[in-house]
């Protein structure tokens, strides 16, 4: 994927899925670095992190 500074970008992160994937692969995500990466390479306008809540 090629990124351009003119690209308007929004990140939509599926928290549960990303957590499960990184846990099974044995590493963690540094979300600040992830935002900085996209912010430095694109016109990052929004970042969303979605996670489900368990009802009790």
N, C-alpha and C positions, 0 to 999 in steps of 0.2 A: 504494500500500500504506500503510495506516495502522498506526502503531506505538504501542503503549501501554506505560507503565512496568510494568504488570502482566504483560505478555507474557513468558513464558519463551522465550528465544531461543538457538538454537545455530547457528553459522555453519559451513558446510561449503564450503570453497573448493577448486575444481578448479584447482590451480596451473598445470598445463600449458595448459589452455584459457584461463584468465584471462591468463596471460602472452602467449599468442599473440594474443588479442584486443586487449590494450592495446598490444602492439608494432605491430600492423597499424593501430591508430588513432593511434599516435604519442604516447602518454602513459604514465606510470607510476602505479602504485597505492601510496599510502602506507598500509601495513597498520596501523600504529599509529593513524592517523586513522580508518580504517575500523572498528577495534575501539572506539575512543572514541565514534564516531558511534552505533553500536548499543548500546554500554554506557550512554550518556547517555539513550537513548530507550526501552530495554527492559531486562528483567532478563536480561542476557547471562550464560548459564551456562557455555558452552563455545564455543571456536572451533577448528576443525580446518583444516589446510592439507594437501592431498594432492598428491603428486607421484610420478611414476613414476621408477624407477631403470633405467638402461640396463645390460644385462648385456654384459660383454665377454669 
